[in-house]
């Protein structure tokens, strides 16, 4: 998303270069907490990771700029793809797939723990006891989020749990999930929160609607460039939409004490 669309557009419009490093949001937050990384900008698919772990010691604000939805991407020329194309329910297909379906590590990023929560929500939604364990049993974690869809494109995995924009980036078919399961509907926040995941560090995370937030750490090497990048995100919703993200009218919004330039281009506080 950022390498293909947002980064080049930012570099073209400004005097700054763009260099992205992709890690799970949990992973990068841990590195920043330990002072092992000093990025100019942090982007997370869950604002709570920034607020609970980095605020106020390392960041004092964040800006929410887009949303997304969780679903299933698949390779069409596979048994799984044929069954999904034929309209068979996704949970039946993936719960008994002979080849494990890809997902990311729930201890490293929000996509991973939202996928784990999806399994629990789906078991209740479809009233199928044991469905969550079947979906987990027939899935496997990718080493990094960047490897997830590469395995589908190469044919090593028939399908993967991912965000809509990731499917768009790779031009792969995407199975939409009901709003009660896709973490896209802010009006269902209380419902999503009924699903939880406890990380390997003992932190229990509640389900939340998918919201992308950006911030600039207090110890960034180039904070002015970081702030300019965030301003670009907030000011160019069309670039985000071209990347497959959703930018509702209510966004952007800020939290905490953002710099004046960020406040000027944001839609208001949360």
Beta strands, then each sheet from edge to edge (+ up, - down):
strand 1: 42-44
strand 2: 61-67
strand 3: 70-74
strand 4: 101-103
strand 5: 139-141
strand 6: 159-163
strand 7: 173-176
strand 8: 196-198
strand 9: 204-206
strand 10: 211-215
strand 11: 253-256
sheet 1: 1+ 10- 2+ 11-
sheet 2: 6+ 3- 7+
sheet 3: 4+ 5+
sheet 4: 8+ 9-
end
